[in-house]
């Protein structure tokens, strides 16, 4: 168990703290969830155009996740 500093407990009690939970918490909560690169690669595999799949792979390797996600979104069927 982690011992929280009294000053932090006081700040929380006085509502002067914003608790932010990042994406890492879901990975720790359920290790079977894919990482962002894995998720984008899985979604890219569903695209119909081979060129889009190749572009997504390049973008993921360069750590341009948002650009890769945009290619996937643009290449996905619209409902």
Buried (B, 14 or more C-beta within 10 A) or exposed (E): EEEEEEEEEEEEEEEEEEEEEEEEEEBEEEEEEEEBBEBBBEBBEEBEEEEBBEBBBEBBEEEBBEBBBEBBEEBEEEE
